[in-house]
Amino acid sequence: MSKAKTAGPEVRIKSDAELRSELGAEGYHIVREKGTERAFTGKYWDEKAPGLYRCSVCSNPLFSSATKYDSGSGWPSYYEPVAQENVITETDKTHGMVRTEVLCSFCEAHLGHVFPDGPEPTGLRYCINSASLQLEKE
């Protein structure tokens, strides 16, 4: 597990009440309680617009549309973050599986998971919940 805060955006970390209000019950459940949205239901799973995907909690830049691809999984998928230091990973042993959880390195919001079955050049699939993201279109 790598746990180093990045310089990150100059934002105030929001209270739980503010996050619940802004993200709704499902969004809050995903980013703070490590939930998962149902496949093919998130607002970005099929998004094609160019831009930068930021953390929905703190605006930390996470993924570029240039690295987004259709994995067929029903979640937005990327083969690499915009900067490795912008995400951290932890071992997730829930649901009878061992997976690698991906979190925002600035606010530690739950983003999703990363799997070793993605395309070149990295071979990785960052499978991310739409509720964890905010697209800044170009």
N, C-alpha and C positions, 0 to 999 in steps of 0.2 A: 504494500500500500504506500502510495506517495502522498504526503500530506503537507504541501507547502502553499501558503497563500501567495497569490500573484499580487502585483501592484494593484491590479483590478481597477474597475471604474470608480470614480469618486461619487459614491452613492451611500445613502444611509441604509443600513439593513432594516428592513421593515418588520414590524411586529407581527405575531401570528394573526391578530385580528385584522390588520391591514392586508396581509396575504390572503386570508379567507375571503375578504371583501373583494379584492382585485381579481383573484384567480378562480373564485367559486369553490364549492365543496370538492369537486373532482380534481381540479388543478392543485388545490392545497394538499389533498390526499397524495397526489403524485409527487410533488416536490418536497414535502416535509415528512410524509409517512411512507414513502417509497412504494407508492402504488403504481399501477400500469393502466393506461387507457386500452380499451378494446381495439384490436387490429382494425384498420380501415375506417376508424372513426375520428381520428385527430385531424385538426385543420391543415396540417402540413404534410401528411403522408403522400399526397399526390401533387404538391405544390411545385410549379416549374419556374416561377419568377426568380430572376437573379437577385442575389443580395447576401446579407450577412445574418446568420441566425445567432441571436444573443440569448443569454439566460433570462427567463421570464421573471426571475426574482431580483437580480442585481444588474442586469444588462452587460455582464461580462461577455465578450465576443467568444463564441464557441465553434461554429461551423460555417463554412462558406458553401454557397449553392454550387460552386465549381466542383466540390467533392461529394455532392449529393447524388445518389443513384437509386434506381428502383430495384430493391432487393426482393420484392415480391412478398415481404413479410407483413405489410400493412402499417408499418411505422416509418417515419423519415429515417433514412439510412445514409451514412457518410463513411468514406473510407479513411478520413483523418480529421482531427480538429484543426482550427486555424493556427493554434500554437499548443504544443504538448503541455506546457505549463498552465494552460487555461482549464484543464480538466484533471481530475484525480480519479484513481480507481481503488476499489476495495473488493475483497472476496465476499460474495453473496451466497450463503448456503441455505436460503429459504426455499420452500416449495419442493424439497427433496432433490434439489439440483445444486451444482456448484457452478456459479457464473461470475463474471467480472462486472461489477457495478460501476457506472460512470457518474461522477458528481462534478458540479461546478467547483473549481478550485478557490473561488473567492467566497461564495456564500454556502457552499456544500449542499446546494439543492440537488435532489435526485434527478438525474437526466434519463437514465436508461441503463443499457448494458452494451458491452463490446464483445464480439465473437470473432474467432479466427477463420471466418468463411467468406470474407469480402473479396472485392476485386483488387487487382494490381493498381497502384504500385505497393500498397501496404499489406494487402491480404486481410484487412480488418473490416468489420461491419459494426459501426457505431449505430446501434438501434435505439433511437431516442424518442421519448414521448413528446408529442406536439405541445402539450400543456407546459412543458419545461422550456419552451422556446418562444422567442418573439422575432419575427422576420423584419429586418430593416431592408426594404427593397432598394435596389440601385436606381 
